[in-house]
């Protein structure tokens, strides 16, 4: 069960940007937390994509 709080930390989903353009099936997504007070814009992190077998840029989706 998810924790319901009105704090500054929210859960976000990161999705691979290169995977969408490659045309391969499946998606590479990660879940993480960010502080919405300190980081108001969408985040980008380099994460491992197991389908493409390399490290790629993952952007926050809504």
NORGI-V5693 format. One record per residue. N is the residue number from 1. SS is DSSP state (A for helix, B for strand, O for the rest). PHI is phi in radians with two decimals (none if undefined). D_CENTER is the distance of its C-alpha to the mean C-alpha in Angstrom with 2 decimals. Layout:
# NORGI-V5693
N;SS;PHI;D_CENTER  N;SS;PHI;D_CENTER
This chain:
# NORGI-V5693
1;O;none;20.52  2;O;-1.30;17.92  3;O;-1.41;19.20  4;O;-1.82;20.30  5;O;-2.44;20.84  6;O;-1.82;21.16  7;O;-1.35;19.96  8;O;-1.51;17.73  9;B;-1.52;14.79  10;B;-2.21;12.36  11;B;-1.54;9.61  12;B;-2.21;6.30  13;B;-1.94;3.91  14;B;-1.86;0.93  15;B;-2.18;4.65  16;B;-1.18;7.43  17;A;-1.51;9.89  18;A;-1.27;12.91  19;A;-1.18;12.89  20;A;-1.10;13.51  21;A;-1.35;16.37  22;A;-1.33;17.90  23;O;1.54;19.11  24;O;-1.28;18.44  25;O;-1.38;18.05  26;O;1.52;15.08  27;O;-2.44;11.33  28;O;-1.97;8.89  29;B;-2.27;5.94  30;B;-2.23;4.93  31;B;-1.95;5.76  32;B;-2.63;6.85  33;B;-2.05;9.37  34;B;-2.45;10.49  35;B;-1.59;14.04  36;O;-1.26;14.54  37;O;-1.34;18.01  38;O;-1.50;17.28  39;O;-2.11;14.12  40;O;-1.44;14.89  41;O;-1.49;13.06  42;O;-1.27;9.46  43;O;-1.68;7.80  44;B;-2.26;7.41  45;B;-2.32;7.49  46;B;-1.53;9.54  47;B;-2.32;8.82  48;B;-1.38;11.39  49;B;-1.81;11.54  50;O;-1.21;14.39  51;O;-1.34;15.63  52;O;-1.52;16.25  53;O;1.03;17.12  54;B;-2.77;15.88  55;B;-1.48;13.32  56;B;-2.31;11.34  57;B;-1.44;9.19  58;B;-1.99;5.50  59;B;-1.93;5.24  60;B;-1.21;4.49  61;B;-2.00;6.58  62;O;-1.62;9.52
